[in-house]
Amino acid sequence: MAPIYKHFCEDIETVKQIAIVPALLEIICRSTGMRFAAIARVTEDRWIACSVKDDLGFGLKPGGELKVETTLCNEIRAHREPIIIDNVAEDEKYAHHHTPRVYGIQSYISFPIVLENGEFFGTLCAIDSKPAPLKNPKVIGMFNLFSELLSFHLQNLALVESGQLSLHIANYSVLKAFPEFFPDDFTVFALDNIGGKGIMQSFNWHQPKQGYSL
């Protein structure tokens, strides 16, 4: 593989700064039953993992790379439409496609992450070696919402202090829609810097939102 250029390293670091990302990938895996989910930076000649949840043993970590021409994400980059496959073996279009054969996958879902200025950043995707029921409104709506939220974050990480709270409110509102996938004690912490004062926001799906001044 070619070396990772500076701008790809910056993309990986940018995604790392989005505190909600691990929770999004966790929700995706819990709600679909799939064991691998990732955010990938996809260009004409590179596919690079920016964030990964891998319970499948696929072997990718942030900064890991696949040959872009072997991926379905490359096709998504071209047409900017999601690809959803419940069961590769039974799918008329993808049963004999090279990507499932190369990577040994039977279920696949990937949505484009497109910035407001029209730039294609990459994809939010999940795979598994077993079939999974993906073509339903709940899963499709979740991926659409999450890909839009990621686009929002990628465009707004440089917000001034007065705008930072809105990012965490957006996170809380999205995650609150999926309480069934988290235990009672599952809590996400995020630090808001508002007016020069640190506020630790505690997001628990089963309890009221709490704030702690630092």
N, C-alpha and C positions, 0 to 999 in steps of 0.2 A: 504493500500500500504506500501511496505517496505520503510525505509528512503532512501533519495538520498545520495549515497556515495560521497566522496570527488571528485573522478575522474569524476563523472557525473556533479557535480557542476562546475568543471573546463571546461568540454565540453560546458556547457551552457554559461559560461563566454567567452570562445573562440569564439563561434558563435556571441555573443554580440559585440565582438571587430571588427567584419567584418562590416564595415560601410555601405556596399552596400546591406545588407540583407533586410532591410525594403523596399527598392526600388524594389528588386526582387520579394518579396511577393506581393507588390502593382501591379506590372506589370502582375503577374500571375492572380490575381483576376480580373483586368481590361480586360485582353485579353481573358479570358475564360468565364467571367461572374459568376465564382464561388465565394462563399463568405467566404471560409475558406482556408487558405494556411499555411503551416508550414514546418519547418525543424525539424526533429526528430532524436534523438540518439537512435539507435536500437541495442540491443544486444540479446543474446539467451534468456534472462529472463527479459529484461526491455525495455519499450518504453517510452521515456521522451522527451517532447517538449523543444526545445532549443530556437526557435523563432516562433512567431505566429501572423497571421493577421486573426482576427475572427470577421467578420460582419454577421456571421450566428447565433451567440449566442450558439455556441457549448460548450463554457465554459472553454476552456483550455487556460492557460497562460504559459509562460516559466517556466519550472520546473514541470509543470503538467504531469500526467502520465496516460497511458492507460494500461490495462492488455495486455501484448504483444501477448498472444495467441489468443486474439480477433481481432487482426489487420491483414490487408493484408500486411503491412510493414514487418511482421514476415516472410511471404512467400517470399517477395522480398529479405530479408536477406539470405534466403536459396538458392534461384536460381539466384539472382543478375540480374534480368531482370525487366524492367518496367511493371506495370500493368495499363491499361487504360480502363475505362468503361464509355461509353457515357450515357447509360441508363440501369440501373441495371435490370429493369423489362423486358427488351428485350434482355438481354445478356444471351446466352445459358450457359455459364460457371458460371456466378456469380449471376444469378437470384435467386438461392436458397442458396447462400453462407451465412454463419452465420454473417460475418462482416457487410454487408449492413443492415441486419435485426437488429442487435444489435444497430447500430448507426443511423439508419433511413436515410441512404444516397442513392441517386439515380445516382450520378455521382462521379467518383473517378479517380485520376491520381497520380501516385507515381513513382519516378525514384530513383534508388540507388545512394548514394554518396560513392564512393569507392576511397580510397587514392592510391597514386602511388605505395606504397609498398604492395598493395593488401588488406589492412585492410578495412573492411566494417564499415563505420562510421554510416550511417543511411540513411534517405530518405528525399527527397524534395517532398512534397505531397500537394494535394488540394482535397477538398470534397464539395459536396452540396446536399441539399435535393431534388433538381430538376435536371433533365437531362441536359447535356451540350455537345456541339459538340467538342470532344477532339481528335478524331482519324483523325487528319489532319496534314500535314507536318509542318505548322506554329507552332502549339502547341507542337507537338513532338520535333521539332527542338529547340524550346525555352527551354523546360524542359531539353533536353540533354545538351544544352549550359550552362544553369544555374547550373545544377548539377556538370558539369565539372569545372565551375568557383568556386563553393563552395569548391570542392576538392582541387583546386589550392590554395585557400586562407587558408584552414585548414592546408595545408602543409607548407605554406610560411609566416605565421604570425611572425615568428622569424627571418625574413630576416634582414641583416645588413642595415644600413641607405642607402647605395648606391643602394639597390635593392627595396626600398619602393615605389619609384615613379612608377615602372612598375606595381604594384598592382593597382594603381589608373588609370593608362592609360588603363589597362585591363577593369576596371569598366566602364570607360567613353566609351570605344569602344562598350561594350556590351549594355549599356543603350541607346546609340545613335541609336541603331538599332530598337528601339521601341518608336519613338517620338510621335506616334499617341495616346498613352495612357496617355499623360501628358499635362496639360495646359501650356500656354506660359510662365507662371511665376514659373513653377515647377523647382526648383534648388536643387542639392545635393552638400553639402560642405564636403570636405575631407582635412585633414591636412597632408601634406608631411613634413618629417623632412630630409632635404637634405643638407649634409655637415654642419650640426649643425645649419642650418637656416630654420625657419618655413616658409612654403609656403602654403597659403590657396588656394586650387583649387576649383573653382566654375564650376560645371557641369550643364549647361542648354541646353536642347535638341534643342532649337530653336535659340540659339545664340552661337557665337564662345566661346570656352573655355577660361577662364580668370584665371590669377594667381595673387595673392596678397602677397607681402612680408610682413612678420610680424616682 
